[in-house]
């Protein structure tokens, strides 16, 4: 009796384990489709752009010239704040360059964290290599200072010139980066863990995809917590058990797998001869004939001279043209209605067409109304 009960309990445990593993594979984004994390963002969780004006010093004569008035004025103003009084017209240096400093403030960035900054020359400096960015406040769109940048500039390039005027340049030495050069001084307030609802925004809005995302979330949580507002927005109500633990809820939602839907589209790049076709492209019943027409024209010249001792004769050059025309005799290929992209490619390959020939064929199919897809030429 005890053995029988133990056997039943082991079977129940095994079934529970199998169901648990199956559920994990069903709702894991890596099991099928793509993760919601890869096709949607959470509204409010984004970067903020910062910008500032600063000076790079320590250049080896490759800085701004005297024609960059703003650089001289900036130096005079900076020195005056440090207790050194100097007139702008008395400053003549070529080891300083005026730059714009830009960076993106990551979401949930905290005071004391460091981020990289990009330094770009705005004057006529030739090279920022070896320079040092001085104290530069970085502001957001609200004109508030959120970070301060300073440090050595790394350009990743160089310019080497000779006395004859020839030079060799690698990359763009007037643009550099200060690694971990900005110190975050102010945080953007965000009470994410106290939210009562979340809004998911799709990267590519689509009604079918948004419905699939909402359905996947509702199935995973056994509750109607998600609903679609439009083609690109899904509203998710935070369940009571996840109040104060919104991060755990987001972790589960992001790992869910969804198969996104896309419109049928054919992308053509005429410059490179590239043709990209989606898997849902369909073609109506149509007959395709593709023949190569080759026309070769060769020009030659003959010299005509008068007979010896003839009077009034002239030596003339007479052109001769030889024209050869060759036309392929490829058969007409019949494509039946509703075929998939695999059948379309097979049919076109049977004709021996090249990518550039495909461009003309698809344009003709679209004009004939046989291509059931959007044709986009880039």
C-alpha positions in Angstrom: 0.0 0.0 0.0 2.8 2.3 0.9 4.7 1.4 -2.2 1.6 2.1 -4.4 1.1 5.4 -2.8 4.7 6.3 -3.3 4.5 5.3 -6.9 1.5 7.6 -7.5 3.2 10.5 -5.8 6.3 10.0 -8.0 4.1 10.0 -11.1 2.4 13.2 -10.0 5.8 14.8 -9.3 7.0 13.7 -12.8 3.9 15.1 -14.5 4.3 18.4 -12.6 7.9 18.6 -13.6 7.1 17.9 -17.3 4.3 20.5 -17.3 6.6 23.1 -15.7 9.4 22.5 -18.3 6.8 22.7 -21.1 5.5 26.0 -19.8 9.0 27.4 -19.6 9.6 26.4 -23.2 6.3 27.7 -24.4 6.8 31.1 -22.8 10.5 31.5 -23.3 11.3 34.0 -26.0 14.2 31.8 -27.2 12.0 28.8 -27.8 10.0 30.3 -30.7 9.4 33.6 -32.4 11.3 36.5 -30.9 11.3 38.0 -27.5 9.0 40.9 -26.7 12.1 42.6 -25.4 13.5 42.7 -29.0 10.4 44.2 -30.7 9.0 46.6 -28.1 10.1 49.2 -25.6 8.6 50.3 -22.3 7.2 53.8 -22.5 9.3 56.2 -20.3 12.4 54.0 -20.3 14.7 55.9 -22.7 17.9 57.9 -23.0 18.1 61.7 -22.8 20.5 63.7 -25.0 23.0 66.0 -23.4 25.1 68.7 -25.0 27.7 71.2 -23.9 30.3 73.7 -25.2 33.9 73.3 -24.1 37.6 73.8 -24.9 40.3 71.3 -25.7 43.8 72.4 -24.7 47.3 71.0 -25.1 47.2 70.6 -28.8 50.5 70.7 -30.8 49.7 73.8 -32.9 46.7 72.1 -34.5 44.0 74.1 -32.7 41.8 76.9 -33.9 43.4 79.9 -35.7 42.9 83.5 -34.8 39.9 83.6 -37.2 37.9 81.5 -34.7 36.7 84.5 -32.6 34.6 82.4 -30.3 37.6 80.3 -29.2 39.5 83.4 -28.2 36.5 84.9 -26.4 36.0 81.6 -24.5 39.6 81.6 -23.4 39.4 85.1 -22.2 36.2 84.4 -20.3 37.6 81.2 -18.7 40.8 83.0 -17.6 38.8 85.8 -16.1 36.8 83.4 -14.0 40.1 82.0 -12.7 41.4 85.4 -11.7 43.5 86.2 -14.8 42.6 89.4 -16.6 43.5 89.4 -20.2 42.1 91.0 -23.3 40.8 88.9 -26.1 42.8 90.7 -28.7 46.0 89.9 -26.9 45.4 86.1 -27.1 47.2 84.3 -29.9 47.4 80.5 -29.4 47.1 77.5 -31.6 47.0 74.8 -29.0 43.3 75.3 -28.1 40.2 74.3 -30.0 36.5 75.0 -29.3 34.4 71.8 -29.3 30.8 70.6 -28.8 30.5 67.8 -26.3 27.5 65.4 -26.7 26.4 62.2 -25.0 23.3 60.2 -24.1 22.2 60.0 -20.4 21.1 56.3 -19.9 17.8 55.5 -18.2 18.0 55.0 -14.5 21.5 56.6 -14.4 22.6 57.4 -10.8 24.6 60.3 -9.5 28.3 59.4 -9.5 28.2 57.1 -12.5 30.4 57.8 -15.5 29.6 57.8 -19.2 31.5 58.4 -22.4 31.3 61.7 -24.3 31.9 62.6 -27.9 34.0 65.7 -28.7 33.6 67.4 -32.1 35.5 70.5 -33.3 33.4 73.5 -34.3 36.3 75.7 -35.4 39.1 75.3 -37.9 41.2 73.0 -35.8 43.2 70.5 -37.7 43.6 67.8 -35.1 42.4 67.1 -31.6 45.0 64.4 -30.9 46.7 64.7 -27.6 44.3 67.3 -26.3 42.5 67.5 -23.0 38.9 68.5 -22.6 38.4 71.1 -19.8 35.5 71.2 -17.4 32.3 71.2 -19.5 28.8 71.2 -18.1 26.3 69.1 -20.1 22.7 70.2 -20.3 19.5 68.6 -21.4 16.5 70.2 -23.3 15.3 71.7 -20.0 18.6 73.7 -19.7 19.5 71.8 -16.5 23.0 70.4 -15.9 22.9 66.7 -15.6 26.6 65.8 -16.1 30.1 67.4 -16.2 32.8 66.2 -18.7 36.5 66.5 -18.5 39.5 64.3 -19.5 42.0 63.3 -22.3 40.6 63.1 -25.8 41.2 59.9 -27.8 40.7 60.5 -31.6 41.6 57.0 -33.0 43.1 58.7 -36.0 46.0 60.8 -37.2 47.2 63.2 -39.9 50.8 63.1 -41.1 52.0 65.7 -43.6 55.3 66.4 -45.4 57.0 69.6 -46.5 55.7 69.2 -50.0 52.1 69.5 -48.7 51.2 65.9 -49.1 49.6 64.2 -46.1 48.2 60.9 -44.9 45.0 60.9 -42.8 43.3 58.1 -40.9 39.7 58.5 -39.7 38.6 61.9 -38.6 41.1 63.5 -36.1 38.7 66.5 -35.5 36.3 64.2 -33.6 37.3 62.3 -30.5 35.9 60.5 -27.5 36.6 60.9 -23.8 36.1 57.4 -22.2 34.2 57.7 -18.9 34.8 61.4 -19.2 31.4 62.6 -17.9 30.4 62.4 -14.3 26.6 62.3 -13.7 25.7 65.1 -11.3 21.8 64.9 -11.4 19.4 62.1 -11.7 16.1 62.0 -13.6 13.4 61.2 -11.1 11.7 57.9 -12.0 9.5 55.8 -9.6 9.4 52.8 -11.9 8.8 50.2 -9.2 5.7 52.0 -8.0 3.9 52.0 -11.4 0.4 50.5 -11.6 0.5 50.0 -15.3 3.0 49.7 -18.1 2.8 50.7 -21.8 4.6 48.7 -24.4 5.4 50.4 -27.7 6.3 48.3 -30.7 9.3 49.2 -32.9 7.2 48.5 -36.0 3.5 49.2 -35.3 1.3 46.4 -36.6 -2.3 45.4 -35.5 -1.6 41.7 -35.7 1.7 41.9 -33.8 0.2 44.0 -31.0 -2.7 41.5 -30.7 -0.3 38.6 -30.5 1.8 40.4 -27.8 -1.3 41.1 -25.7 -2.5 37.5 -26.1 0.9 36.1 -25.1 1.0 38.2 -21.9 -2.6 37.2 -20.9 -1.9 33.5 -21.5 1.3 33.7 -19.5 -0.3 35.3 -16.4 -3.7 33.5 -16.7 -5.4 36.9 -16.5 -6.6 39.6 -18.9 -4.0 42.2 -17.8 -2.9 43.3 -21.3 -5.0 45.0 -23.9 -4.1 46.7 -27.2 -4.8 50.4 -27.6 -3.7 50.7 -31.2 -1.3 49.1 -33.7 1.8 50.1 -31.7 0.7 50.3 -28.1 -0.1 47.6 -25.5 -1.4 48.6 -22.1 -0.4 46.2 -19.3 -2.0 46.5 -15.8 0.3 45.5 -13.0 -1.2 42.5 -11.1 -1.7 43.0 -7.4 0.9 40.3 -6.6 3.5 42.4 -8.5 2.8 45.7 -6.8 6.1 47.1 -5.7 7.9 44.4 -7.8 7.4 45.8 -11.3 10.9 44.9 -12.3 10.1 41.1 -11.9 6.9 41.6 -14.0 8.9 43.3 -16.8 11.5 40.5 -16.7 8.8 37.9 -17.3 7.1 39.9 -20.0 10.3 40.6 -21.9 11.1 36.9 -22.1 7.8 35.9 -23.7 8.0 34.7 -27.3 5.9 36.3 -30.1 6.0 35.8 -33.8 5.7 39.4 -35.3 3.7 39.8 -38.5 5.0 41.9 -41.4 3.4 43.3 -44.5 4.4 41.8 -47.9 7.1 44.0 -49.3 9.8 43.8 -52.0 12.8 46.1 -51.5 14.8 47.1 -54.6 18.1 48.9 -54.7 18.8 49.9 -58.3 22.3 51.2 -57.5 23.6 47.9 -56.2 21.2 45.5 -57.9 19.9 44.2 -54.6 16.5 42.7 -54.3 15.0 41.7 -50.9 11.7 39.9 -50.7 9.6 39.0 -47.7 8.2 35.5 -47.0 4.6 36.6 -47.5 5.0 37.9 -51.1 2.5 36.4 -53.4 2.0 36.6 -57.2 -1.2 36.2 -59.1 -1.4 34.0 -62.2 0.9 35.6 -64.8 3.1 34.6 -67.7 6.7 35.8 -67.7 8.9 35.9 -70.7 12.4 37.3 -70.3 14.7 37.5 -73.3 18.2 39.2 -73.5 18.6 41.6 -76.4 22.3 42.2 -77.2 23.2 44.9 -79.7 26.9 45.3 -80.7 28.0 48.1 -83.0 31.6 48.2 -84.2 33.1 51.1 -86.0 35.9 50.8 -88.6 37.5 53.2 -91.0 38.8 52.7 -94.6 41.2 55.0 -96.4 40.4 55.7 -100.1 43.3 57.1 -102.2 43.1 58.3 -105.8 44.9 56.4 -108.6 48.5 57.4 -109.4 49.0 60.4 -111.6 45.2 61.2 -111.4 44.2 64.8 -111.4 41.9 66.3 -108.8 41.9 63.1 -106.7 41.7 63.3 -102.9 42.5 60.9 -100.1 39.4 60.4 -98.0 38.5 58.3 -94.9 35.2 56.4 -95.2 33.6 55.0 -92.0 32.2 51.5 -91.9 29.7 50.3 -89.3 29.0 46.7 -88.5 25.9 45.9 -86.4 25.1 42.6 -84.7 21.9 41.9 -82.9 21.4 38.8 -80.7 18.1 38.0 -78.9 17.6 35.2 -76.4 15.0 32.6 -77.0 14.0 31.9 -73.4 10.5 30.3 -73.1 7.5 31.8 -71.4 7.2 30.7 -67.8 3.7 30.4 -66.2 3.4 31.3 -62.6 0.2 30.2 -60.9 -1.9 32.3 -58.6 -1.0 32.5 -54.9 2.5 31.0 -55.1 5.0 31.5 -52.3 8.2 33.4 -52.5 10.1 30.0 -52.9 8.1 29.3 -56.0 8.7 32.8 -57.3 12.4 32.5 -56.9 12.4 29.1 -58.5 10.5 30.4 -61.5 12.8 33.4 -61.9 15.9 31.2 -61.5 14.5 28.9 -64.3 14.7 31.9 -66.6 18.3 32.5 -65.6 17.7 36.1 -64.6 20.2 38.3 -62.7 19.4 40.6 -59.8 19.2 43.6 -62.1 16.8 41.6 -64.4 14.7 40.9 -61.3 14.3 44.7 -60.8 12.7 45.1 -64.2 10.6 42.0 -63.8 9.2 43.1 -60.4 8.4 46.6 -61.7 6.6 45.0 -64.6 4.7 42.6 -62.3 3.6 45.5 -60.1 2.5 47.5 -63.1 0.5 44.5 -64.3 -1.2 44.2 -60.9 0.2 40.6 -60.4 2.5 41.4 -57.5 0.6 41.2 -54.3 3.1 43.1 -52.2 4.4 46.6 -51.7 7.2 47.5 -54.0 9.7 49.9 -52.5 12.7 51.3 -54.5 15.6 52.8 -52.5 
